[in-house]
Amino acid sequence: MDFQQFKILHSETIMYYQVVEHDLKLIYAYMRKGDVYDNLDSVETKTLGQMIDMLKVLDNEDGKPNISSGDYNYLKQLSKNRNHWAHKVFTEFMYEENFLYSSEYEKQCQKLQKDHDRLSVVYKNVERVRIRLCSEVYRR
């Protein structure tokens, strides 16, 4: 993968993380009792990891979770991966001489492609939950 492709795939991956994080905030706001807008305001500054923990507690209160325990575990792993892509990935290879030909760059390219592909599926699944919950609230 050339560096231009890497940067595009990286940007799209970060976009997926941002949308998943915001969708989790929306899901939380719709699930929590009270005004949806107030609920959303209350989680505005929460991180992805914090949102996953908060949503898991709320989602399991009635014993009928919308998201499985395994999916919550996977979401927690995504939170750690997001930190890598947001804060560390470029320092993994940029200091290598001729980094485009380095094994570390190749390793990061493969990891990025794998995470991007997995995250695109998570993104769609979280979106489905958000749409379903939002439509249920409007039907009440």
C-alpha positions as CSV (number, residue, x, y, z in Angstrom):
1,M,0.0,0.0,0.0
2,D,1.4,3.4,-0.9
3,F,1.5,6.2,1.7
4,Q,-1.4,8.1,0.0
5,Q,-3.6,5.0,0.3
6,F,-2.5,4.5,3.9
7,K,-3.5,8.0,4.8
8,I,-6.9,7.7,3.1
9,L,-7.6,4.4,4.8
10,H,-6.4,5.8,8.1
11,S,-8.7,8.8,7.8
12,E,-11.7,6.5,7.0
13,T,-10.9,4.3,9.9
14,I,-10.8,7.3,12.3
15,M,-14.1,8.4,10.8
16,Y,-15.6,5.0,11.7
17,Y,-14.4,5.3,15.2
18,Q,-15.9,8.8,15.6
19,V,-19.2,7.7,14.2
20,V,-19.4,4.6,16.4
21,E,-18.5,6.7,19.4
22,H,-21.2,9.3,18.6
23,D,-23.8,6.5,17.8
24,L,-23.1,5.0,21.2
25,K,-23.7,8.3,22.8
26,L,-27.0,8.6,20.9
27,I,-28.0,5.1,21.9
28,Y,-27.3,5.9,25.5
29,A,-29.3,9.1,25.3
30,Y,-32.3,7.3,23.8
31,M,-32.1,4.4,26.3
32,R,-31.7,6.5,29.4
33,K,-34.9,7.9,31.0
34,G,-35.4,11.6,30.7
35,D,-35.0,14.1,28.0
36,V,-32.9,12.8,25.1
37,Y,-31.1,16.1,24.6
38,D,-30.2,16.4,28.2
39,N,-29.0,12.9,28.2
40,L,-26.9,13.5,25.1
41,D,-25.4,16.7,26.7
42,S,-24.5,14.6,29.8
43,V,-22.2,12.4,27.8
44,E,-20.8,14.9,25.3
45,T,-17.3,14.9,26.8
46,K,-17.1,11.1,27.5
47,T,-14.5,9.0,25.7
48,L,-15.2,5.9,23.6
49,G,-14.1,3.7,26.5
50,Q,-16.2,5.6,29.0
51,M,-19.3,5.4,26.8
52,I,-18.9,1.7,26.3
53,D,-18.8,1.1,30.1
54,M,-21.7,3.5,30.8
55,L,-23.8,2.0,28.0
56,K,-23.2,-1.6,29.1
57,V,-24.4,-0.8,32.6
58,L,-27.5,1.0,31.3
59,D,-28.2,-1.6,28.7
60,N,-28.1,-4.5,31.2
61,E,-30.4,-2.8,33.8
62,D,-33.5,-4.5,32.5
63,G,-31.9,-7.9,31.8
64,K,-32.6,-7.6,28.1
65,P,-29.5,-6.0,26.6
66,N,-29.6,-4.6,23.1
67,I,-25.9,-5.4,22.7
68,S,-24.4,-8.7,23.7
69,S,-21.7,-9.2,26.3
70,G,-19.3,-10.4,23.6
71,D,-20.0,-7.3,21.5
72,Y,-19.2,-5.1,24.5
73,N,-15.9,-6.9,25.0
74,Y,-15.2,-6.4,21.3
75,L,-16.1,-2.7,21.6
76,K,-13.6,-2.3,24.5
77,Q,-10.9,-3.7,22.3
78,L,-11.9,-1.2,19.6
79,S,-11.4,1.5,22.1
80,K,-7.8,0.4,22.6
81,N,-7.3,0.1,18.9
82,R,-8.6,3.6,18.3
83,N,-6.0,5.0,20.7
84,H,-3.3,3.3,18.5
85,W,-4.6,4.8,15.3
86,A,-5.2,8.2,16.8
87,H,-2.0,8.6,18.8
88,K,0.7,6.1,17.9
89,V,0.6,4.6,14.4
90,F,2.8,7.1,12.6
91,T,5.5,7.0,15.2
92,E,5.7,3.2,14.6
93,F,7.4,3.7,11.2
94,M,8.1,7.4,10.4
95,Y,11.5,7.3,12.0
96,E,12.6,4.3,10.0
97,E,15.0,5.0,7.1
98,N,13.0,4.6,3.9
99,F,10.0,3.8,6.0
100,L,7.8,2.9,3.0
101,Y,10.0,-0.1,2.5
102,S,10.3,-1.1,6.2
103,S,8.8,-4.1,7.8
104,E,7.2,-1.9,10.4
105,Y,5.3,0.1,7.7
106,E,4.2,-3.1,6.1
107,K,3.0,-4.4,9.5
108,Q,1.0,-1.2,10.1
109,C,-0.5,-1.4,6.6
110,Q,-1.8,-4.9,7.2
111,K,-3.1,-4.0,10.7
112,L,-4.8,-0.9,9.3
113,Q,-6.5,-2.9,6.5
114,K,-7.7,-5.5,9.0
115,D,-9.0,-3.0,11.6
116,H,-10.6,-0.9,8.9
117,D,-12.5,-3.9,7.5
118,R,-13.6,-5.1,10.9
119,L,-14.6,-1.7,12.0
120,S,-16.7,-1.1,8.9
121,V,-18.9,-4.0,10.0
122,V,-19.1,-2.7,13.6
123,Y,-20.0,0.7,12.3
124,K,-23.0,-0.7,10.4
125,N,-24.1,-2.9,13.3
126,V,-24.0,0.0,15.8
127,E,-25.9,2.2,13.3
128,R,-28.7,-0.5,13.1
129,V,-29.1,-0.5,16.9
130,R,-29.1,3.4,16.9
131,I,-31.8,3.5,14.2
132,R,-33.9,0.9,15.9
133,L,-33.8,2.6,19.3
134,C,-34.4,6.0,17.8
135,S,-37.5,4.8,15.9
136,E,-38.8,3.0,19.0
137,V,-38.6,6.3,21.0
138,Y,-40.5,8.1,18.3
139,R,-43.3,5.5,18.2
140,R,-44.0,5.9,21.9
